[in-house]
Amino acid sequence: MREEGLLNDAFNKVKDGSIEARWLLNQAGFNFEDSHPVSATQRACIAFAIAAATKASDPSHGPNEKLIEEAMAAKNLGEIKAVISKLPD
């Protein structure tokens, strides 16, 4: 399976209900102090959500690479929350 196929397969699993966001990124994982380390899964899920959200909010441009890079570099929950707060409403 190629990269794009992998992503399409993942989208299809979400669409058909085989997997839910709660399973990938449960809010309970964020109910710690801001200094709590962020996991690779949390970084990846937030980065993906930022990619989808920023592309959808401005289809004429690509996803916001700067915010995605910040999410991927986050070391703790405070840093990841700061990145999320930069997203437009």
N, C-alpha and C positions, 0 to 999 in steps of 0.2 A: 504494500500500500504506500502510495506517495504522500507527501506532506499535505497537499490540499485534500486528498481523499481521507486522510486521517481526521482533518478538521470537519469535513462534511459528515463523516460517520459519527463524530461526536455531536454535531448539531442534530442529526437525525435521532440520536438516542435521547437528547433533551426534548425534542419536539414530540416524540411518540410516548414520552413519559417514562422511559426506561431508567432515567436518572433525573434527579432534581438538584437545584442549586443548593438546597439545604444539605444534601449529601456531600457536595464538593466543598462548600464553604459555610459551615454552620456558624451562626452569629455567636454562639457560646464561646467560640475560639477567640472572640474579641473582648470578652468580659474580664479582662485582666488589666493590670497596670500598664501604662504606656511603655514602660521599660521592658515588658515581657517580649522575648524573642519572637519574631514572626517566622513561620515555617515556609519552606519552599513552595508547598501547595498553596498557602495563603497568598504568597507573592504572585504565583502564576495565575491563580484565579482572578485576583484583583487586576493584574495586568491585562488579562483577556477581557474582563468586563470594561476596563477603560478603553481598550481598542474598539470594542463593539459600540460602546456608548459615544465615544468621540467621533467615530465614523458616521454613526447614525445621526448625530446632531449637526454634522457639517459634511454632507455627502460629497461636496466638491473637493474636499481635501482628504488626505489619508488619516488614519488614526493619529492621535496626539503622541508622537514618539517620545517627547520630553517627559510627559507624565508616565508613560509606560516604563521608561528607563528609571525614573524615580521609584516607581513601585517595585521594580525588579531589584533595585539597590537597597530597599528598606531593610533595616536590621531589626527593628522592633515595631510593636503595634502603634506607638505614637507616630512614627515616621510614616507608616502605611495609612493611618488615619489622616495625617496631614496631606498626603497625596490625594486621597479621596475627597477631602474638603476643597480641593482646587477644581473639581469637576463642576461644569455649569449645571444649574438646576434644570 
